[in-house]
Amino acid sequence: MSDSGRGANHYWCTRHHRVESEADVCPAKFVLGPYPSAADAANALQTVQERNEAWEAEDARWAGEGR
């Protein structure tokens, strides 16, 4: 089965620490996503960390820190 099928969203469950599909997904308060593939969902925490670091660096630049 391909991850690229239409409507084949995947989620990272913070409660169970696993990828879940639309057919068997926990409540929204426990999941990150949707992601277009299981691989993207599996990397959700890394994606969150990278985005947070980029946003924090941008906030610091905007506030004039690091000059």
Backbone torsions as a table, in degrees:
resi	resn	phi	psi	omega
1	MET	NA	137.6	-176.9
2	SER	-91.4	144.2	175.9
3	ASP	-79.1	-9.6	-173.9
4	SER	-91.0	3.9	-179.2
5	GLY	-65.8	149.8	-178.9
6	ARG	-62.6	132.2	178.5
7	GLY	77.1	9.4	-179.1
8	ALA	-89.9	63.5	179.9
9	ASN	-79.7	149.6	178.6
10	HIS	-128.5	156.2	-175.6
11	TYR	-134.7	153.0	171.3
12	TRP	-101.4	121.5	-179.2
13	CYS	-90.6	118.3	179.8
14	THR	-77.7	-13.9	178.8
15	ARG	-83.4	-44.4	-176.7
16	HIS	-103.2	-6.9	179.7
17	HIS	55.7	53.3	179.8
18	ARG	-154.2	164.4	174.1
19	VAL	-80.4	136.7	176.3
20	GLU	-127.1	149.8	179.1
21	SER	-100.1	171.0	179.1
22	GLU	-59.7	-28.7	-177.6
23	ALA	-70.6	-23.5	-175.9
24	ASP	-148.4	69.8	-176.0
25	VAL	-114.4	141.8	176.9
26	CYS	-69.6	169.4	176.8
27	PRO	-57.2	152.1	-174.4
28	ALA	-54.1	-31.8	-177.9
29	LYS	-67.2	-11.5	-179.1
30	PHE	-108.7	-0.6	-173.3
31	VAL	-125.1	153.3	170.8
32	LEU	-109.1	138.8	178.8
33	GLY	134.1	-172.9	19.8
34	PRO	-84.9	154.3	174.5
35	TYR	-118.7	150.5	-175.9
36	PRO	-72.9	-16.8	-179.4
37	SER	-143.3	162.2	177.2
38	ALA	-64.5	-35.9	179.4
39	ALA	-64.6	-42.1	177.2
40	ASP	-63.2	-41.1	178.6
41	ALA	-65.0	-38.6	179.7
42	ALA	-64.1	-26.3	179.7
43	ASN	-97.3	13.5	-174.6
44	ALA	-57.1	-44.6	-177.4
45	LEU	-66.6	-36.5	175.9
46	GLN	-65.1	-42.1	178.1
47	THR	-61.6	-43.7	177.9
48	VAL	-60.3	-46.5	-179.4
49	GLN	-61.1	-45.5	-179.8
50	GLU	-62.3	-43.2	179.2
51	ARG	-65.4	-42.5	178.7
52	ASN	-61.2	-43.4	179.1
53	GLU	-63.5	-41.4	179.0
54	ALA	-65.4	-42.8	179.6
55	TRP	-66.2	-40.3	178.5
56	GLU	-64.5	-40.0	177.3
57	ALA	-64.9	-40.9	178.5
58	GLU	-66.3	-41.3	176.9
59	ASP	-60.3	-42.4	-179.5
60	ALA	-64.6	-42.8	177.5
61	ARG	-63.0	-42.1	-178.6
62	TRP	-65.4	-36.5	-179.1
63	ALA	-81.0	-3.5	178.5
64	GLY	86.5	9.1	178.0
65	GLU	-78.3	155.7	177.4
66	GLY	79.9	13.1	177.6
67	ARG	-89.0	NA	NA
